[in-house]
Amino acid sequence: MYALPTAIAVTGPDLVLPSPDRHTPSAAVLQSAVRSPRSYSLDQALTEMHTLIEHHGYVVALCPASAPASVAQRLHAVRSVLESDRIAIVRSDLPPLGLAVLALQLRQLSVCDFSPGVLASAARLLSHYIYAGALLGSVARLDRVPVTLQSHAKSWVPGAQFAVLATPRPELVKVSGGGEASLPGPGFGTRMLYAPGQLASAWVTETLAPAWHSTGVAEARLPAESARWWATGKLVEFAAAIPDISVLYQLVSSVRRDDCHWCGLELIGDRCAFCAAPLPPPSERPAPPVRALTRSATALPRAATALPRGAT
């Protein structure tokens, strides 16, 4: 047994949201991703990761898909040199604030009784229940969400604003002067975080949050990466997600678990997050043990008993 929970590591300090309680550990900010190779040598990066493994046993490193290729390459180089199967490098397409929320959820679950393999592979599952987007002053340069030619043209109109949902399903609507436009929201209880940039946040807090029936709304610091991700500094980024750790626990617990045929770790989904080995075809898998859900499982979001479409 290891003294500390599985470490959740991130590639920047902006991805570390405040802990909601004294039980939730913080995330480790990987200096090997924050600092350049000239100021932070490979030996230092190896020492950093080795220390995390020694203290926690396993490390789940969240790396945004939008990060420079050099960041991911260095993480993989560290894993290769250490020859360690205790490092999971999880790439994510979530926008910056949404990724920070995912990191917080994994931090909350790290103190539960989930094995490192289940915790790491749960990142893909939880991502499908995070509604992340932004209110933008322009979509002229936005390339991470489909934008029509008409929307591109409207973005040049002075004062135009657009509400954009990046995950779980891309959506874009123009926000009129009356602010009546809205986005398709979650069908389960969420708490919303918003991070204002160079736009007023009234539409997000007074129109979108009530329309999504968010149980709470709180302001967060805008991640430094947000302006680049959304291709404009005129924005208010937002993310709505399940805040209750008991619901998160039941959500992950309700999905079938398998043992990785390569490294032996438990996993949910179709691929091991640590060694990247795919799950064998159903005909080659052993029958899973029967798990009974507690009554609190009734609080789960719809379709929580299986991975969402596209997650496997």
Disulfide bonds with the S-S distance in Angstrom:
none
